[in-house]
Amino acid sequence: MSPSVVPTRDDLVARLRVRFADVPVENVRRCVDDLWCCCTHLGVRPEERAIERLAASRLTGVVRGGRPPYPDGRAGSMPPGSRATAERPAGARTPIGM
C-alpha cells in the first residue's frame, strides 16, 4: 500500500466517525478497509467518494439494525435464531440441537 493512501483512509474514517458516532471506531475502520480491499480485488480503482457512500450505506444499516429499548427501559428482544438464554415458561421444551 502506498503511503499516500493511508491519510486518505484515515480522513475518510474520521469523517464517517462524525456521522456515525454510535458505531465503534474499529468497526468504521474495518468497514472502510473492507470496501477498499473489495474494490482493489475487483480491479476497480478505489475512489474516496464511492468508498464513503458505500461505507455510509453499510453503517446506516448497522445503526438501524440495532434494537431500540422498550419505552419502560427494558432491553429489546433477541433476534430470531439467537442462542441467548432466556427464561422459558414452565413446561416449555428446549428445541433439538440447543
C-alpha positions in Angstrom: 0.0 0.0 0.0 1.4 3.4 -0.9 1.9 6.0 1.8 -0.4 8.4 0.1 -3.4 6.1 0.5 -3.2 5.9 4.3 -4.1 9.6 5.0 -7.0 9.3 2.6 -8.4 6.3 4.5 -7.8 8.0 7.9 -9.5 11.1 6.7 -12.4 9.1 5.4 -12.7 7.2 8.7 -12.6 10.4 10.6 -15.4 11.9 8.5 -17.6 8.8 8.9 -16.9 8.7 12.7 -18.5 12.2 12.9 -21.6 10.9 11.1 -21.8 7.5 12.9 -20.7 8.4 16.5 -22.6 5.4 17.9 -20.6 2.9 15.9 -17.2 1.9 17.4 -14.2 3.4 15.6 -12.7 0.0 14.9 -16.0 -1.1 13.1 -15.9 2.0 10.9 -12.2 1.5 10.1 -12.9 -2.2 9.3 -15.8 -1.2 7.0 -13.7 1.3 5.0 -10.8 -1.2 4.8 -13.1 -4.0 3.6 -14.6 -1.8 0.9 -11.2 -0.6 -0.2 -9.9 -4.2 -0.5 -13.1 -5.3 -2.4 -12.6 -2.6 -5.0 -8.9 -3.5 -5.4 -9.7 -7.2 -5.6 -12.2 -6.5 -8.4 -9.8 -4.3 -10.3 -11.7 -1.1 -9.6 -9.7 1.9 -8.6 -10.9 2.7 -5.0 -12.2 6.3 -5.2 -12.7 8.1 -1.9 -16.2 9.4 -2.7 -17.5 6.0 -3.8 -16.0 4.2 -0.7 -17.5 6.9 1.5 -21.0 6.4 0.0 -20.8 2.6 0.3 -19.5 2.7 3.8 -22.2 5.2 4.9 -24.8 2.9 3.4 -23.4 -0.1 5.3 -23.0 1.8 8.6 -26.6 3.2 8.3 -27.7 -0.4 8.2 -25.7 -1.2 11.3 -27.3 1.7 13.2 -30.8 1.0 12.0 -30.4 -2.7 12.7 -29.9 -2.1 16.4 -32.9 -3.0 18.5 -34.2 0.0 20.5 -35.2 -0.5 24.1 -38.8 -0.6 25.1 -40.3 2.6 26.5 -40.0 1.4 30.0 -36.2 0.8 29.6 -36.2 -2.9 29.2 -33.9 -4.3 26.6 -35.3 -5.2 23.1 -35.9 -8.8 22.3 -33.2 -11.0 20.8 -33.3 -11.6 17.0 -34.7 -14.8 15.7 -32.3 -17.7 15.7 -30.1 -16.3 18.5 -28.9 -18.8 21.1 -29.2 -16.4 24.0 -30.6 -18.0 27.1 -33.9 -16.6 28.1 -36.5 -17.5 30.7 -38.8 -20.1 29.3 -42.4 -20.6 30.6 -42.9 -23.6 32.9 -43.2 -26.7 30.8 -41.6 -25.3 27.7 -39.3 -27.7 25.9 -35.8 -26.9 24.6 -35.6 -27.3 20.8 -33.4 -30.1 19.5 -29.8 -29.0 18.9 -29.6 -26.4 21.6 
